[in-house]
Amino acid sequence: MALFFDAAWFSKRLAALNLQKEDMARAVGWTQEELAWVFKDQKEVSAREVAVLAALLHASPGEIANRCGISTPVAAKPVSTEAQMDQLQNRVAALEAQVAALEVALRSR
């Protein structure tokens, strides 16, 4: 069961995008009864439904999951191996610069 569904946020977001609750239900594939359950915090929103709502409401999946009160956060996009290598190389370069600065400081004593 959801921890807390932020009905007010969803209502405001729908209004800002000139959408109705029925548009939300139609996009996700909920019946009117299921939509009512979601807004009453009686139906948990699935990961697939979070993704659909994120696209519909122009929000991140994490924001939608949070507003749906989902206790298990939606996983962030995995970082590519190339990006991980770049991060590691930058960290190594920073550490090497610190070591070099310490060596200079020790020699000047």
Chimera marker file (.cmm) of the C-alpha trace (Angstrom):
<marker_set name="trace">
<marker id="1" x="0.000" y="0.000" z="0.000" r="1" g="1" b="0" radius="0.5"/>
<marker id="2" x="1.197" y="3.518" z="-0.694" r="1" g="1" b="0" radius="0.5"/>
<marker id="3" x="2.560" y="5.531" z="2.185" r="1" g="1" b="0" radius="0.5"/>
<marker id="4" x="1.028" y="8.827" z="1.123" r="1" g="1" b="0" radius="0.5"/>
<marker id="5" x="-0.481" y="9.909" z="-2.178" r="1" g="1" b="0" radius="0.5"/>
<marker id="6" x="-0.169" y="13.672" z="-2.630" r="1" g="1" b="0" radius="0.5"/>
<marker id="7" x="-3.589" y="14.247" z="-4.206" r="1" g="1" b="0" radius="0.5"/>
<marker id="8" x="-3.298" y="18.034" z="-3.941" r="1" g="1" b="0" radius="0.5"/>
<marker id="9" x="-0.016" y="18.050" z="-5.888" r="1" g="1" b="0" radius="0.5"/>
<marker id="10" x="-1.447" y="15.841" z="-8.636" r="1" g="1" b="0" radius="0.5"/>
<marker id="11" x="-4.598" y="17.975" z="-8.885" r="1" g="1" b="0" radius="0.5"/>
<marker id="12" x="-2.510" y="21.168" z="-9.172" r="1" g="1" b="0" radius="0.5"/>
<marker id="13" x="-0.161" y="19.592" z="-11.705" r="1" g="1" b="0" radius="0.5"/>
<marker id="14" x="-3.053" y="18.372" z="-13.846" r="1" g="1" b="0" radius="0.5"/>
<marker id="15" x="-4.685" y="21.827" z="-13.727" r="1" g="1" b="0" radius="0.5"/>
<marker id="16" x="-1.393" y="23.519" z="-14.670" r="1" g="1" b="0" radius="0.5"/>
<marker id="17" x="-1.206" y="21.295" z="-17.749" r="1" g="1" b="0" radius="0.5"/>
<marker id="18" x="-4.901" y="21.804" z="-18.543" r="1" g="1" b="0" radius="0.5"/>
<marker id="19" x="-5.596" y="18.121" z="-17.914" r="1" g="1" b="0" radius="0.5"/>
<marker id="20" x="-8.286" y="16.316" z="-15.935" r="1" g="1" b="0" radius="0.5"/>
<marker id="21" x="-8.042" y="13.331" z="-13.618" r="1" g="1" b="0" radius="0.5"/>
<marker id="22" x="-9.761" y="11.335" z="-16.351" r="1" g="1" b="0" radius="0.5"/>
<marker id="23" x="-6.858" y="12.121" z="-18.713" r="1" g="1" b="0" radius="0.5"/>
<marker id="24" x="-4.495" y="10.715" z="-16.113" r="1" g="1" b="0" radius="0.5"/>
<marker id="25" x="-6.609" y="7.574" z="-15.734" r="1" g="1" b="0" radius="0.5"/>
<marker id="26" x="-6.839" y="7.102" z="-19.489" r="1" g="1" b="0" radius="0.5"/>
<marker id="27" x="-3.060" y="7.500" z="-19.953" r="1" g="1" b="0" radius="0.5"/>
<marker id="28" x="-2.277" y="4.933" z="-17.279" r="1" g="1" b="0" radius="0.5"/>
<marker id="29" x="-5.153" y="2.589" z="-18.128" r="1" g="1" b="0" radius="0.5"/>
<marker id="30" x="-7.063" y="2.924" z="-14.859" r="1" g="1" b="0" radius="0.5"/>
<marker id="31" x="-10.799" y="2.641" z="-14.519" r="1" g="1" b="0" radius="0.5"/>
<marker id="32" x="-12.617" y="5.477" z="-12.751" r="1" g="1" b="0" radius="0.5"/>
<marker id="33" x="-12.794" y="3.265" z="-9.677" r="1" g="1" b="0" radius="0.5"/>
<marker id="34" x="-9.020" y="2.638" z="-9.739" r="1" g="1" b="0" radius="0.5"/>
<marker id="35" x="-8.404" y="6.374" z="-10.166" r="1" g="1" b="0" radius="0.5"/>
<marker id="36" x="-10.533" y="7.067" z="-7.100" r="1" g="1" b="0" radius="0.5"/>
<marker id="37" x="-8.611" y="4.413" z="-5.138" r="1" g="1" b="0" radius="0.5"/>
<marker id="38" x="-5.297" y="6.036" z="-6.077" r="1" g="1" b="0" radius="0.5"/>
<marker id="39" x="-6.482" y="9.488" z="-4.980" r="1" g="1" b="0" radius="0.5"/>
<marker id="40" x="-7.812" y="7.994" z="-1.720" r="1" g="1" b="0" radius="0.5"/>
<marker id="41" x="-4.457" y="6.288" z="-1.093" r="1" g="1" b="0" radius="0.5"/>
<marker id="42" x="-6.026" y="2.841" z="-1.430" r="1" g="1" b="0" radius="0.5"/>
<marker id="43" x="-4.155" y="1.678" z="-4.546" r="1" g="1" b="0" radius="0.5"/>
<marker id="44" x="-0.391" y="1.619" z="-4.956" r="1" g="1" b="0" radius="0.5"/>
<marker id="45" x="1.046" y="2.960" z="-8.195" r="1" g="1" b="0" radius="0.5"/>
<marker id="46" x="3.318" y="0.553" z="-10.084" r="1" g="1" b="0" radius="0.5"/>
<marker id="47" x="6.705" y="1.388" z="-11.623" r="1" g="1" b="0" radius="0.5"/>
<marker id="48" x="5.173" y="1.278" z="-15.117" r="1" g="1" b="0" radius="0.5"/>
<marker id="49" x="2.420" y="3.664" z="-14.023" r="1" g="1" b="0" radius="0.5"/>
<marker id="50" x="5.028" y="5.994" z="-12.498" r="1" g="1" b="0" radius="0.5"/>
<marker id="51" x="6.810" y="6.139" z="-15.871" r="1" g="1" b="0" radius="0.5"/>
<marker id="52" x="3.565" y="6.949" z="-17.701" r="1" g="1" b="0" radius="0.5"/>
<marker id="53" x="2.627" y="9.631" z="-15.178" r="1" g="1" b="0" radius="0.5"/>
<marker id="54" x="6.107" y="11.151" z="-15.388" r="1" g="1" b="0" radius="0.5"/>
<marker id="55" x="5.747" y="11.559" z="-19.151" r="1" g="1" b="0" radius="0.5"/>
<marker id="56" x="2.187" y="12.864" z="-18.895" r="1" g="1" b="0" radius="0.5"/>
<marker id="57" x="2.919" y="15.363" z="-16.123" r="1" g="1" b="0" radius="0.5"/>
<marker id="58" x="6.363" y="16.463" z="-17.357" r="1" g="1" b="0" radius="0.5"/>
<marker id="59" x="8.035" y="15.397" z="-14.115" r="1" g="1" b="0" radius="0.5"/>
<marker id="60" x="10.823" y="13.002" z="-13.248" r="1" g="1" b="0" radius="0.5"/>
<marker id="61" x="9.939" y="9.425" z="-12.296" r="1" g="1" b="0" radius="0.5"/>
<marker id="62" x="11.528" y="10.113" z="-8.904" r="1" g="1" b="0" radius="0.5"/>
<marker id="63" x="9.224" y="13.088" z="-8.313" r="1" g="1" b="0" radius="0.5"/>
<marker id="64" x="6.176" y="11.046" z="-9.295" r="1" g="1" b="0" radius="0.5"/>
<marker id="65" x="7.233" y="8.115" z="-7.104" r="1" g="1" b="0" radius="0.5"/>
<marker id="66" x="7.755" y="10.474" z="-4.194" r="1" g="1" b="0" radius="0.5"/>
<marker id="67" x="4.365" y="12.148" z="-4.713" r="1" g="1" b="0" radius="0.5"/>
<marker id="68" x="2.728" y="8.715" z="-4.990" r="1" g="1" b="0" radius="0.5"/>
<marker id="69" x="4.224" y="7.755" z="-1.647" r="1" g="1" b="0" radius="0.5"/>
<marker id="70" x="6.041" y="4.779" z="-3.060" r="1" g="1" b="0" radius="0.5"/>
<marker id="71" x="8.320" y="3.443" z="-0.360" r="1" g="1" b="0" radius="0.5"/>
<marker id="72" x="10.847" y="1.967" z="-2.788" r="1" g="1" b="0" radius="0.5"/>
<marker id="73" x="12.387" y="4.773" z="-4.832" r="1" g="1" b="0" radius="0.5"/>
<marker id="74" x="12.558" y="4.522" z="-8.584" r="1" g="1" b="0" radius="0.5"/>
<marker id="75" x="16.102" y="3.663" z="-9.640" r="1" g="1" b="0" radius="0.5"/>
<marker id="76" x="18.098" y="6.445" z="-11.195" r="1" g="1" b="0" radius="0.5"/>
<marker id="77" x="19.465" y="6.021" z="-14.688" r="1" g="1" b="0" radius="0.5"/>
<marker id="78" x="22.623" y="3.929" z="-14.538" r="1" g="1" b="0" radius="0.5"/>
<marker id="79" x="25.842" y="5.795" z="-15.228" r="1" g="1" b="0" radius="0.5"/>
<marker id="80" x="27.617" y="4.589" z="-18.357" r="1" g="1" b="0" radius="0.5"/>
<marker id="81" x="30.956" y="2.814" z="-18.066" r="1" g="1" b="0" radius="0.5"/>
<marker id="82" x="32.582" y="5.666" z="-19.987" r="1" g="1" b="0" radius="0.5"/>
<marker id="83" x="31.183" y="8.240" z="-17.543" r="1" g="1" b="0" radius="0.5"/>
<marker id="84" x="32.343" y="6.127" z="-14.601" r="1" g="1" b="0" radius="0.5"/>
<marker id="85" x="35.847" y="5.948" z="-16.105" r="1" g="1" b="0" radius="0.5"/>
<marker id="86" x="35.885" y="9.727" z="-16.591" r="1" g="1" b="0" radius="0.5"/>
<marker id="87" x="34.838" y="10.249" z="-12.968" r="1" g="1" b="0" radius="0.5"/>
<marker id="88" x="37.555" y="7.875" z="-11.729" r="1" g="1" b="0" radius="0.5"/>
<marker id="89" x="40.215" y="9.506" z="-13.909" r="1" g="1" b="0" radius="0.5"/>
<marker id="90" x="39.218" y="12.927" z="-12.575" r="1" g="1" b="0" radius="0.5"/>
<marker id="91" x="39.436" y="11.654" z="-8.993" r="1" g="1" b="0" radius="0.5"/>
<marker id="92" x="42.861" y="10.100" z="-9.632" r="1" g="1" b="0" radius="0.5"/>
<marker id="93" x="44.113" y="13.341" z="-11.206" r="1" g="1" b="0" radius="0.5"/>
<marker id="94" x="42.873" y="15.330" z="-8.196" r="1" g="1" b="0" radius="0.5"/>
<marker id="95" x="44.567" y="12.907" z="-5.784" r="1" g="1" b="0" radius="0.5"/>
<marker id="96" x="47.813" y="13.047" z="-7.763" r="1" g="1" b="0" radius="0.5"/>
<marker id="97" x="47.725" y="16.845" z="-7.608" r="1" g="1" b="0" radius="0.5"/>
<marker id="98" x="47.226" y="16.729" z="-3.832" r="1" g="1" b="0" radius="0.5"/>
<marker id="99" x="50.120" y="14.289" z="-3.404" r="1" g="1" b="0" radius="0.5"/>
<marker id="100" x="52.369" y="16.479" z="-5.552" r="1" g="1" b="0" radius="0.5"/>
<marker id="101" x="51.431" y="19.557" z="-3.489" r="1" g="1" b="0" radius="0.5"/>
<marker id="102" x="52.217" y="17.670" z="-0.275" r="1" g="1" b="0" radius="0.5"/>
<marker id="103" x="55.584" y="16.561" z="-1.655" r="1" g="1" b="0" radius="0.5"/>
<marker id="104" x="56.468" y="20.154" z="-2.521" r="1" g="1" b="0" radius="0.5"/>
<marker id="105" x="55.417" y="21.303" z="0.951" r="1" g="1" b="0" radius="0.5"/>
<marker id="106" x="57.509" y="18.602" z="2.632" r="1" g="1" b="0" radius="0.5"/>
<marker id="107" x="60.606" y="19.405" z="0.530" r="1" g="1" b="0" radius="0.5"/>
<marker id="108" x="60.392" y="23.085" z="1.397" r="1" g="1" b="0" radius="0.5"/>
<marker id="109" x="60.655" y="22.393" z="5.136" r="1" g="1" b="0" radius="0.5"/>
<link id1="1" id2="2" r="1" g="1" b="0" radius="0.2"/>
<link id1="2" id2="3" r="1" g="1" b="0" radius="0.2"/>
<link id1="3" id2="4" r="1" g="1" b="0" radius="0.2"/>
<link id1="4" id2="5" r="1" g="1" b="0" radius="0.2"/>
<link id1="5" id2="6" r="1" g="1" b="0" radius="0.2"/>
<link id1="6" id2="7" r="1" g="1" b="0" radius="0.2"/>
<link id1="7" id2="8" r="1" g="1" b="0" radius="0.2"/>
<link id1="8" id2="9" r="1" g="1" b="0" radius="0.2"/>
<link id1="9" id2="10" r="1" g="1" b="0" radius="0.2"/>
<link id1="10" id2="11" r="1" g="1" b="0" radius="0.2"/>
<link id1="11" id2="12" r="1" g="1" b="0" radius="0.2"/>
<link id1="12" id2="13" r="1" g="1" b="0" radius="0.2"/>
<link id1="13" id2="14" r="1" g="1" b="0" radius="0.2"/>
<link id1="14" id2="15" r="1" g="1" b="0" radius="0.2"/>
<link id1="15" id2="16" r="1" g="1" b="0" radius="0.2"/>
<link id1="16" id2="17" r="1" g="1" b="0" radius="0.2"/>
<link id1="17" id2="18" r="1" g="1" b="0" radius="0.2"/>
<link id1="18" id2="19" r="1" g="1" b="0" radius="0.2"/>
<link id1="19" id2="20" r="1" g="1" b="0" radius="0.2"/>
<link id1="20" id2="21" r="1" g="1" b="0" radius="0.2"/>
<link id1="21" id2="22" r="1" g="1" b="0" radius="0.2"/>
<link id1="22" id2="23" r="1" g="1" b="0" radius="0.2"/>
<link id1="23" id2="24" r="1" g="1" b="0" radius="0.2"/>
<link id1="24" id2="25" r="1" g="1" b="0" radius="0.2"/>
<link id1="25" id2="26" r="1" g="1" b="0" radius="0.2"/>
<link id1="26" id2="27" r="1" g="1" b="0" radius="0.2"/>
<link id1="27" id2="28" r="1" g="1" b="0" radius="0.2"/>
<link id1="28" id2="29" r="1" g="1" b="0" radius="0.2"/>
<link id1="29" id2="30" r="1" g="1" b="0" radius="0.2"/>
<link id1="30" id2="31" r="1" g="1" b="0" radius="0.2"/>
<link id1="31" id2="32" r="1" g="1" b="0" radius="0.2"/>
<link id1="32" id2="33" r="1" g="1" b="0" radius="0.2"/>
<link id1="33" id2="34" r="1" g="1" b="0" radius="0.2"/>
<link id1="34" id2="35" r="1" g="1" b="0" radius="0.2"/>
<link id1="35" id2="36" r="1" g="1" b="0" radius="0.2"/>
<link id1="36" id2="37" r="1" g="1" b="0" radius="0.2"/>
<link id1="37" id2="38" r="1" g="1" b="0" radius="0.2"/>
<link id1="38" id2="39" r="1" g="1" b="0" radius="0.2"/>
<link id1="39" id2="40" r="1" g="1" b="0" radius="0.2"/>
<link id1="40" id2="41" r="1" g="1" b="0" radius="0.2"/>
<link id1="41" id2="42" r="1" g="1" b="0" radius="0.2"/>
<link id1="42" id2="43" r="1" g="1" b="0" radius="0.2"/>
<link id1="43" id2="44" r="1" g="1" b="0" radius="0.2"/>
<link id1="44" id2="45" r="1" g="1" b="0" radius="0.2"/>
<link id1="45" id2="46" r="1" g="1" b="0" radius="0.2"/>
<link id1="46" id2="47" r="1" g="1" b="0" radius="0.2"/>
<link id1="47" id2="48" r="1" g="1" b="0" radius="0.2"/>
<link id1="48" id2="49" r="1" g="1" b="0" radius="0.2"/>
<link id1="49" id2="50" r="1" g="1" b="0" radius="0.2"/>
<link id1="50" id2="51" r="1" g="1" b="0" radius="0.2"/>
<link id1="51" id2="52" r="1" g="1" b="0" radius="0.2"/>
<link id1="52" id2="53" r="1" g="1" b="0" radius="0.2"/>
<link id1="53" id2="54" r="1" g="1" b="0" radius="0.2"/>
<link id1="54" id2="55" r="1" g="1" b="0" radius="0.2"/>
<link id1="55" id2="56" r="1" g="1" b="0" radius="0.2"/>
<link id1="56" id2="57" r="1" g="1" b="0" radius="0.2"/>
<link id1="57" id2="58" r="1" g="1" b="0" radius="0.2"/>
<link id1="58" id2="59" r="1" g="1" b="0" radius="0.2"/>
<link id1="59" id2="60" r="1" g="1" b="0" radius="0.2"/>
<link id1="60" id2="61" r="1" g="1" b="0" radius="0.2"/>
<link id1="61" id2="62" r="1" g="1" b="0" radius="0.2"/>
<link id1="62" id2="63" r="1" g="1" b="0" radius="0.2"/>
<link id1="63" id2="64" r="1" g="1" b="0" radius="0.2"/>
<link id1="64" id2="65" r="1" g="1" b="0" radius="0.2"/>
<link id1="65" id2="66" r="1" g="1" b="0" radius="0.2"/>
<link id1="66" id2="67" r="1" g="1" b="0" radius="0.2"/>
<link id1="67" id2="68" r="1" g="1" b="0" radius="0.2"/>
<link id1="68" id2="69" r="1" g="1" b="0" radius="0.2"/>
<link id1="69" id2="70" r="1" g="1" b="0" radius="0.2"/>
<link id1="70" id2="71" r="1" g="1" b="0" radius="0.2"/>
<link id1="71" id2="72" r="1" g="1" b="0" radius="0.2"/>
<link id1="72" id2="73" r="1" g="1" b="0" radius="0.2"/>
<link id1="73" id2="74" r="1" g="1" b="0" radius="0.2"/>
<link id1="74" id2="75" r="1" g="1" b="0" radius="0.2"/>
<link id1="75" id2="76" r="1" g="1" b="0" radius="0.2"/>
<link id1="76" id2="77" r="1" g="1" b="0" radius="0.2"/>
<link id1="77" id2="78" r="1" g="1" b="0" radius="0.2"/>
<link id1="78" id2="79" r="1" g="1" b="0" radius="0.2"/>
<link id1="79" id2="80" r="1" g="1" b="0" radius="0.2"/>
<link id1="80" id2="81" r="1" g="1" b="0" radius="0.2"/>
<link id1="81" id2="82" r="1" g="1" b="0" radius="0.2"/>
<link id1="82" id2="83" r="1" g="1" b="0" radius="0.2"/>
<link id1="83" id2="84" r="1" g="1" b="0" radius="0.2"/>
<link id1="84" id2="85" r="1" g="1" b="0" radius="0.2"/>
<link id1="85" id2="86" r="1" g="1" b="0" radius="0.2"/>
<link id1="86" id2="87" r="1" g="1" b="0" radius="0.2"/>
<link id1="87" id2="88" r="1" g="1" b="0" radius="0.2"/>
<link id1="88" id2="89" r="1" g="1" b="0" radius="0.2"/>
<link id1="89" id2="90" r="1" g="1" b="0" radius="0.2"/>
<link id1="90" id2="91" r="1" g="1" b="0" radius="0.2"/>
<link id1="91" id2="92" r="1" g="1" b="0" radius="0.2"/>
<link id1="92" id2="93" r="1" g="1" b="0" radius="0.2"/>
<link id1="93" id2="94" r="1" g="1" b="0" radius="0.2"/>
<link id1="94" id2="95" r="1" g="1" b="0" radius="0.2"/>
<link id1="95" id2="96" r="1" g="1" b="0" radius="0.2"/>
<link id1="96" id2="97" r="1" g="1" b="0" radius="0.2"/>
<link id1="97" id2="98" r="1" g="1" b="0" radius="0.2"/>
<link id1="98" id2="99" r="1" g="1" b="0" radius="0.2"/>
<link id1="99" id2="100" r="1" g="1" b="0" radius="0.2"/>
<link id1="100" id2="101" r="1" g="1" b="0" radius="0.2"/>
<link id1="101" id2="102" r="1" g="1" b="0" radius="0.2"/>
<link id1="102" id2="103" r="1" g="1" b="0" radius="0.2"/>
<link id1="103" id2="104" r="1" g="1" b="0" radius="0.2"/>
<link id1="104" id2="105" r="1" g="1" b="0" radius="0.2"/>
<link id1="105" id2="106" r="1" g="1" b="0" radius="0.2"/>
<link id1="106" id2="107" r="1" g="1" b="0" radius="0.2"/>
<link id1="107" id2="108" r="1" g="1" b="0" radius="0.2"/>
<link id1="108" id2="109" r="1" g="1" b="0" radius="0.2"/>
</marker_set>
